[in-house]
């Protein structure tokens, strides 16, 4: 991690200078404070994890697994929603300990995992905006099974009617 720390530090300094010149000292100072707090958290041992997504074949065919929120989302402190078919193909790595384990197993040890259908995951069903514990905004009503699962588990669902946005490789969580 020391090489990574050096690289991140250099990038952070460059970004701070750019922010200072483009947006002013307050923005740059806020960025610097955040970067220092993040570094301290890593130094004192707050666990840092990396999730390796599943890899399949053609990027265009698999663009629905671009990043974590396209197949997984925390709903509250004890519940997550995701496509188990994909989650079981992911690996989570504890960077401090150098250990890895299946991501779905890790999640199931800590959370109740709501499973969504793969066909709805491909329409970014898990890419929702959690506005409060147990309250989400989804991009559209098109993911009917996912919405039923959420409602069955007491989650308030607000559909934003943004189904067109999912055609551009993302959904409502990508907008914020």
C-alpha positions as CSV (number, residue, x, y, z in Angstrom):
1,X,0.0,0.0,0.0
2,X,2.9,2.4,0.4
3,X,3.3,2.8,-3.4
4,X,-0.4,3.4,-3.7
5,X,-0.3,6.0,-0.9
6,X,2.5,7.9,-2.6
7,X,0.7,7.9,-5.9
8,X,-2.6,9.0,-4.3
9,X,-0.8,11.7,-2.4
10,X,0.8,13.1,-5.5
11,X,-2.6,13.1,-7.4
12,X,-4.2,14.7,-4.3
13,X,-1.7,17.5,-4.3
14,X,-2.1,18.1,-8.0
15,X,-5.9,18.1,-7.6
16,X,-5.7,20.5,-4.6
17,X,-3.6,23.0,-6.7
18,X,-6.1,22.7,-9.6
19,X,-9.1,23.2,-7.3
20,X,-7.4,26.2,-5.6
21,X,-6.8,27.9,-8.9
22,X,-10.1,27.0,-10.5
23,X,-12.6,27.2,-7.6
24,X,-10.8,29.0,-4.8
25,X,-9.2,28.3,-1.4
26,X,-12.4,27.1,0.4
27,X,-13.0,24.3,-2.1
28,X,-9.4,23.3,-2.1
29,X,-9.2,23.4,1.7
30,X,-12.3,21.2,1.9
31,X,-10.7,18.7,-0.5
32,X,-7.4,18.7,1.5
33,X,-9.2,18.1,4.8
34,X,-11.2,15.2,3.3
35,X,-8.1,13.7,1.8
36,X,-6.2,13.9,5.1
37,X,-9.2,12.4,7.0
38,X,-9.3,9.5,4.4
39,X,-5.5,9.0,4.8
40,X,-5.8,8.9,8.6
41,X,-8.7,6.4,8.4
42,X,-6.5,4.1,6.3
43,X,-3.5,4.6,8.6
44,X,-5.3,3.8,11.9
45,X,-6.7,0.6,10.4
46,X,-10.2,1.3,9.3
47,X,-10.7,-1.6,6.9
48,X,-10.4,-0.7,3.3
49,X,-12.1,-3.1,0.8
50,X,-12.0,-3.5,-2.9
51,X,-14.7,-5.4,-4.8
52,X,-13.6,-7.1,-8.0
53,X,-16.6,-7.2,-10.3
54,X,-17.4,-10.3,-12.5
55,X,-15.9,-10.3,-15.9
56,X,-17.6,-11.9,-18.8
57,X,-16.9,-11.2,-22.4
58,X,-17.7,-8.2,-24.6
59,X,-17.9,-4.9,-22.8
60,X,-20.9,-3.7,-24.8
61,X,-22.8,-6.9,-24.0
62,X,-21.8,-6.6,-20.3
63,X,-22.1,-2.8,-19.8
64,X,-24.8,-3.4,-17.2
65,X,-22.0,-4.5,-14.7
66,X,-19.9,-1.3,-15.2
67,X,-19.6,-0.6,-11.5
68,X,-21.0,-1.8,-8.1
69,X,-24.2,0.3,-8.1
70,X,-25.3,-1.4,-11.3
71,X,-25.8,-4.7,-9.5
72,X,-25.8,-3.9,-5.7
73,X,-27.2,-1.2,-3.4
74,X,-27.5,-0.8,0.4
75,X,-31.2,-0.1,1.4
76,X,-30.6,0.5,5.1
77,X,-28.2,-0.6,7.9
78,X,-29.3,-4.3,7.6
79,X,-30.5,-4.8,4.1
80,X,-29.0,-4.7,0.6
81,X,-30.5,-5.4,-2.8
82,X,-28.7,-6.9,-5.7
83,X,-28.5,-9.6,-8.3
84,X,-27.1,-12.7,-6.5
85,X,-26.2,-14.3,-9.8
86,X,-23.6,-11.5,-10.2
87,X,-22.7,-11.0,-6.6
88,X,-21.6,-14.6,-6.2
89,X,-19.2,-14.0,-9.1
90,X,-17.6,-11.0,-7.4
91,X,-14.7,-11.1,-4.9
92,X,-14.1,-8.7,-2.0
93,X,-10.5,-8.0,-1.0
94,X,-9.5,-6.6,2.4
95,X,-6.6,-4.5,1.4
96,X,-5.0,-4.3,4.9
97,X,-5.1,-8.1,5.5
98,X,-4.6,-9.2,1.9
99,X,-7.5,-11.6,2.2
100,X,-10.2,-12.2,-0.3
101,X,-13.6,-14.0,-0.2
102,X,-16.7,-14.2,-2.3
103,X,-18.6,-10.9,-2.1
104,X,-22.0,-12.6,-1.7
105,X,-20.8,-14.6,1.2
106,X,-19.4,-11.5,2.8
107,X,-22.7,-9.6,2.3
108,X,-24.8,-12.5,3.7
109,X,-22.7,-12.6,6.8
110,X,-23.5,-8.9,7.5
111,X,-26.8,-8.1,5.7
112,X,-30.1,-9.5,4.6
113,X,-29.7,-9.7,0.8
114,X,-32.7,-9.1,-1.4
115,X,-32.2,-10.9,-4.8
116,X,-33.3,-9.2,-8.0
117,X,-33.8,-10.9,-11.4
118,X,-30.9,-10.7,-13.8
119,X,-33.1,-9.3,-16.6
120,X,-34.1,-6.4,-14.4
121,X,-30.5,-5.9,-13.2
122,X,-29.6,-5.4,-16.9
123,X,-32.1,-2.5,-16.8
124,X,-30.3,-1.1,-13.8
125,X,-32.9,-2.0,-11.2
126,X,-30.4,-1.8,-8.3
127,X,-29.1,1.6,-9.5
128,X,-31.5,3.5,-7.2
129,X,-31.2,6.5,-5.0
130,X,-31.6,5.7,-1.3
131,X,-33.0,9.0,0.2
132,X,-33.5,7.5,3.7
133,X,-33.3,4.1,5.3
134,X,-36.0,2.1,3.7
135,X,-37.0,4.8,1.2
136,X,-35.7,4.7,-2.4
137,X,-36.2,6.5,-5.7
138,X,-36.0,4.3,-8.8
139,X,-35.6,5.3,-12.4
140,X,-38.8,3.7,-13.6
141,X,-41.7,1.4,-13.0
142,X,-40.3,-1.0,-15.6
143,X,-38.5,-3.2,-13.0
144,X,-41.8,-4.6,-11.6
145,X,-40.3,-7.6,-9.8
146,X,-37.7,-5.5,-8.1
147,X,-40.3,-3.0,-7.0
148,X,-42.5,-5.9,-5.7
149,X,-39.5,-7.2,-3.7
150,X,-38.8,-3.8,-2.2
151,X,-42.4,-3.2,-1.3
152,X,-42.8,-6.7,0.2
153,X,-39.9,-5.9,2.5
154,X,-41.3,-2.6,3.7
155,X,-39.3,-0.3,1.5
156,X,-41.0,2.8,0.2
157,X,-40.6,3.1,-3.6
158,X,-40.8,6.3,-5.5
159,X,-40.6,5.9,-9.3
160,X,-39.1,8.9,-11.0
161,X,-40.3,8.1,-14.5
162,X,-36.8,8.3,-16.0
163,X,-36.9,5.1,-18.0
164,X,-35.2,6.9,-20.9
165,X,-32.0,7.5,-18.8
166,X,-31.3,3.8,-18.6
167,X,-30.8,3.6,-22.3
168,X,-27.6,5.7,-21.8
169,X,-25.8,3.2,-19.7
170,X,-26.8,4.2,-16.2
171,X,-29.8,5.1,-14.0
172,X,-30.8,7.5,-11.2
173,X,-27.9,6.8,-8.8
174,X,-25.5,7.8,-11.6
175,X,-27.1,11.2,-11.8
176,X,-26.0,12.2,-8.3
